[in-house]
Each structure stands twice: as structure tokens, then as C-alpha cells.
Amino acid sequence: MPIAHIFRTGADPVPPVQIGRESMRRPLLPALLLALAAPSAQAFDPFQVEGIRVDGLQRIAEGTVFNYLPLEVGETIDSERAAESIRALYETGFFRDIELSRDNGVLVVSVMERPSVARIEIRGNDEIRSDDILDALAAAGLAEGQVFDRFRLADIERELRQLYFSRGKYDVSVESTISPLERNRVAVRLDIDEGPVAAIREIHFVGNETFSERQLRRQMELRPRRWWHFFSDRHRYARDRLGNDLEDLRSFYMDQGYINFAVTSTQVSISPDREDVHITVNLSEGQQFTVGEMNVVGDLIVEREELEGFFELEFGDVYSRSRAQAASRAMQNRLGEEGYAFSNVGIRPQVDEDRGVVDLTYVVDPGRRVYVRRINISGNERTQDEVVRRELRQLEGAALNTAALRESQTQLDRTGFFDRVNIETPQVPGSDDEVDVDVDVVERMSGSLTAGIGYGESQGLLLNLGVAQDNVLGTGDRMSLEINNSRVNTIYSASYTDRYYTLDGVSRRFFGSYRETRARRADLSDFGLTSIRAGGGLGIPITNNDRISVDLAYEHMDIEERENTPPRITDFLEDEGNRFDMLKLEAAWTRDTRDRAIFPRRGGRQRLSGEVSVPGLDLTFFKTSYSHRRFWPVSENLTFSVDGSISYGDGYGDTSRLPFFEHYYGGGVSTVRGYRANFLGPRSLENGNDRPQGGNVRILGSAELFFPPPFTEAESVRMSLFLDAGQVYQTRGDLYTGSEEVFPDNLDSVNLDELRASAGVGLTWMSPIGALTFSIAEPLNDTNDDDTESFQFSLGTSF
């Protein structure tokens, strides 16, 4: 037999040429020749392959080798075909050593498999979660169960360091440890020492002539480190954040008319200790441009005058890119209302450098009118399809209306049934004028178990328990049951609301309650009250945002006079009796334009309500209240809110004033934080004890700035800075002429100078066990007559 050469791959040295008998296995091609270009291998006598045998396989199937091997039985192998075969097998990444040899007419493929990864352990990572690193490793080809490649691991280490560099951690080190295991497996451990975060020391601008460095820094998320940044990460340098800031800087200049503005270069230098970063931004401002002529051209489905009404810029205004684009979006939305959901309104600017003027031409391309083939609902595991569909304002078979889709999203968000609502409109395959509407929802817990906890020197620990289900059996109906058996109250109540009693959205509800109150134990005046109440009502939608509700309720009440009942109550009972039957008519108008029910970002909620006891029974009085709360997005993470309410009540007919058990109270976490619950307004000394009287007028106001907390990225938590104000007045009756000592001495008329105010910080967490609200408040204008509490909280549990 002729001499055969060894052809191999791998790290082993190339063995010498072997001479053997015909029955001996004779290797064909060495790896070194493959690495230096296999065609340079010495020639050998080719032979016809009568069979192929694979040796050395442990985990990989023999068929996998045959699939990659570019040879078949019956073909002739020579030096070139041998090199080609080894190269093909080696490129699979499955093998670290490959040898071809001949056993008579059989081609023998001897392989040594690369080990597989049994487990991956990551240590020392705080900045990046382990799951995120494992996902990145898997995307790069390193995961449990896959073939281990040491060279790929080295690349991954470099990429991981680059990832940390992009997050401002320049002193990071990444070391890997490979531990061999049985059955040709390895364990991979990555030890990460993240090191300190590089903080921005200074940000300088070069080339800014119109705006100061301070004005420009205000446009950026990144800021130089200051001592008050303890709870903020805005001083932490990150490459992608700098890129975003530079784009925000460009947007700022473009909105000021500098259409030729450019960031010519940036320099980022790091201190030797890798802890401080200095950033220099080089700018070219260019000249400022104003707006010239504006017009609309193209296929005008909507009247030109209506489209021109969306212009936010006028002739002679300083050019603003965002305002120009806002007009384009408004035109597209208007076309979307006519079914042209995929319209395009482009802006074609004509720039006159000499005059410093830019003319704007809006080019309208409506595209084809699009219709809805089918509406698909997904993600509603508990909620019935009908509950979702009845909130939709888009109909199947109708032209696609983008305004109706946006309103549908808002209506679904307001139900409070869903954590997330996503509406998409994929095109129907094979059709250029039909889409489906896919509504995907993520349900939230619709049941709640609420608890209130408090403590007072006289009443001790107070607990109440309530159970409610806002989405009974997925129907959207609401059912609640409250049981309160504290030292103050014994309450049993139940209600049921059918939100869609009619197809038009009219709701119907029924309610009933039994209540015993021992007022003294709540630090109120000493009397006992037992009431039974039952009734029902309707809710009538007027528009998508407006609703009217009407309730009619019968109530029977017994008042028990105690040994220490104050004269103002005993006088009332002597005049009116202590057993009352009342028929109450309650009506309310509500306008809700909030974008969502939980943590809204924009919109508002108004409510005007009135309650009157119908003449002909024991007591005649009325109560009315108006409240209004608005939300405005200040930035991506900040929401500003203003809230105000005023309530008034009085007697009429034979009842001279509002009954004492219908009084308003103020103070506490739900009204004016920082003041003890119920202790705003007139109070009296009754047998040496300080007791709130409440009043017939209440004024409340609040301003609040909501923001995500710095210690978590959870969407279920919000913090706020707030300013509260409010007071309770008693404007009817002889407040200061009785036998009781009443204070303060100036609340018998509405006097805004007597409003009490507080400021502080609050936190609301929609936790898995319910809504928890905490506040720390500092009263701003309290007097010696006021009773204050700095820390207050309320607790709820959801299921």
C-alpha cells in the first residue's frame, strides 16, 4: 500500500507519517496543514469510499456527522476532498479534534467532541441582573446544554466588560473559571467585580453663543454630581444616556429655530482612578429661522381649511420642529377618523438661508381606506369577551377609526380590570384594505380585601375588614361585603352593581347596611347610633366621559343618649326626637377624562353630587359636594396633580340645621395629611375630653407631584411631594353660645385665613397584598388648638 499522510485538526502535535499494512488505519490529513491552508498538503493515492465509520461520538448523533460530511459512499476521496471534509466538520463547532483515516475501503472519521456546558454560575453582579446576563450569553451561543467554546467565552467576557463600560462602570473586571465534570461536561463560573460607578464631574459646552451652559444642561438627563443626588442616578455616566441627551439637545435647538444645529464632536475623559467623568460637547448653532409660507397639498380627503386648522405655527413665528410635527400628526389622526389609518402627512421644508426663513409644505398621502375584518380579544383569562367588547368604540366591518381605537384603549384602562391594554391592527394577509384589531389585555386582581388600622389612647387598636369583587365571575359586575367590628363600629354592608344593565351602558345597583356606632370611642362626642339602610339606583352614561347616577335609599336610625352626651346633641334630640325614618334621594354627575384609573398621567375627574331627605318624614336636610382633580404629565417620569373639593349641608323645612350625625370631618391621610383624623374644625371640651364636632362646610385642596421612587423600578409604586390644605366650618346654629367650651373660636363662618396646610412626602404601593399608602407630613400653620400627626398610613389587601 502507498504511504498515507495524517490529516487532523486540534491542539495535538502532528504525528509522523505512518507506514502500515493494508488492514491498518492510516490517517489522511493533519490539522496544521488545514490551519496553514490545506491545499498545500502532499498528494496521496486517492481511493473510492466503500463505507464510512464514525468513532468517538458521545452525545452527538452519527447522523449529524453524516449531514455535515461532504462525502458519500461511492465517491473518491483525495487530499483536497479530505481537507474539505475536515473543514466542514470543524466549522460545526461540535469537535475539538478530527482525524480521517482509512481501514481498507472504509473511511474512518475519528472525533473528539467539545464538552457541553452543564451549568453557568454568575457572581458579583448587582448592576445587571443574572437573568439578563444569561439571556445575553445564550444569544451569543453559551448556554446550559450547548457545546462549550473557550474562544467564544473570551469574546463574551469582552462584550460583558463593554456593556458595563456603557453603564459607567469602567473599573469592572470579569474572570471566568472552567471546571471539568464527568461525561465530558464543564461548569462555567463568571466572577464579576463591578467596581464603582463613574460619576460625571463636569459637563462643558463649546460653541454655544445663544444659550448658557446652565440652560443647555437643563435639557439633559445626565447632570454633574452634586451632594443632593444621593437618591438619583442622573450623575451616573452611560454612553447610551449621553446619546439620548445629545438628541434631546438637538430637539431643543430645533424647537428654537436653529435648523442647522449640529453636535460636531464630544469628548469623554475619565480620571485615572476611573471614578470621575468629564464631558465636553462641541456645538455648531447656526442661524435662527422663522416660519414663512405654509400650505397643504396632495390628495385631500378632508377639506383643506380643516387641515390648515391644525397648524400650530404662524407666519413669522420662530420655527419649531415639534410644533411642525404636531400638525402633521394631527392631520394623520384626522384622516384616521375617516378610515385612512395608514395615511402619511410628510413635511417638505424650503429653506432660504439668506432670509432666514423656512417655508413648510404638508404633503398628504391618505393611502387606501381600511376596514376592520375581525376584532380579536386575548389575555382575558377571567374576564368575559363581552366585557371587553362593550368598551370598544370600533365596530367590525366598519372603516378603521383611529380615534375610536384610542377611545377604546382609554375605556378599557378606566375599567380598572387590566394592568395593561395593547391594541394592534395587523393587516389581513392577501388584502390591502382590511385589518384585524387585536386587543391584548393583562388582567389585574379584581378582588380586594381592605383593612384599616389605627390607634388612639381612648379606643386602642381599631380594625376593619372589607371584601369586594370588581369583576364578579368575569362579568364586570361589582359585589362588596364589609364587616367592621371594632370598638367604634359594628357594620355589616353589602352591595351589588350591574355595570351594563342595558346595552347602552346603564348600570343598576342595590345596597343595604346595618350599623352600630359608639362615637365616643372614635374620640367624637358621646352618643350611640344604630341605623338600617337599603336602596338602589341607576347610572346613566351621557357621553364616553360623562355619567349621571341616581339613588333612592330608605334609612331608619336610632340615637341613644349617654351619660356624657353634650348639650348640643341632647338639645337636638329634645327638638327632633331620637328615632328617625328618612327617604334619601341622591344624584351625582361625574366627568372622567383620565387616561387610566390607576396612577393616571393626564386628564381629570369632576363630580357634582347632591343628597336630600325627602319631605314628609322625620328629618329634612340636604348635602351637596363638588370635587375636581386634574393630572398633567410634566416629563416622562413626573406627573403633577391639583385636587380641590367643597362640601355644604343644611336643614330645610322643619329641620333648622344639618343633623350632627351628617357632619363633615377633616384631617387625616385622605383629607389633610399631618393633622389627626377628624380633628380639623370645631372641637369642644366634653367632660375634660377634646372632641371634634365636625361641621356643615368643608373645603379641601391639594397639589401633588408624583414620581417613581429611586429605590425601585416597579410600576406599582409611586411617591409624591404634596401640599395639602383644608378646614371644616360650622356656619349654622349657635356654635359658641352653648354650655360647652368650643374652639377654635372663629369657625362659625367660612374664613379662608383659617385653612390649615401641610407639606410632605407620600408613597403609594399597589402591592400583591393590596394598596398601601404612607405619608410623612409637616403642618405649616398649625396652632395650639390643632392636633397633629406626622406619620400616617392606610392599608388594603387585594386577591
Secondary structure, 3 states (H helix, E strand, C coil): CCCECCEEECCCCCCCCECCCCCCCEECECHHHHHCCHHHCCCCCCEECCEEEEECCCCCCHHHHHHHCCCCCCCEECHHHHHHHHHHHHCCCCEEEEEEEEECCEEEEEEEECCEEEEEEEECCCCCCHHHHHHHHHHCCCCCCCECCHHHHHHHHHHHHHHHHHCCCCCCEEEEEEEEECCCEEEEEEEEECCCCCEEEEEEEECCCCCCHHHHHCCCCCCCCCCCHHHCCCCECCHHHHHHHHHHHHHHHHHCCCCCCEEEEEEEEECCCCCEEEEEEEEECCCCCEEEEEEEEECCCCCHHHHHCCCCCCCCCECCHHHHHHHHHHHHHHHHHCCCCCCEEEEEEEEECCCCEEEEEEEEECCCCCEEEEEEEECCCCCCHHHHHCCCCCCCCCECCHHHHHHHHHHHHHHCCEEEEEEECCECCCCCCEEEEEEEEEECCCEEEEEEEEEECCCEEEEEEEEEECCHHHCCCEEEEEEEECCCEEEEEEEEEECCCCCCCCEEEEEEEEEEEEHHHHCCCCEEEEEEEEEEEEEEECCCCEEEEEEEEEEEEEEEECCCCCHHHHHHHHHHCCEEEEEEEEEEEEEECCCCCCCCCCEEEEEEEEEEECCCCCCCEEEEEEEEEEEEECCCCCEEEEEEEEEEEEECCCCCCCCHHHCECECCCCCCCCECCCCECCEEEECCEEEECCECEEEEEEEEEEECCCCCCCCCEEEEEEEEEEEEECCCCCCCCCCCEEECCCCCCCCHHHCEEEEEEEEEEEECCEEEEEEEEEECCCCCCCCECCEEEEEEEEC
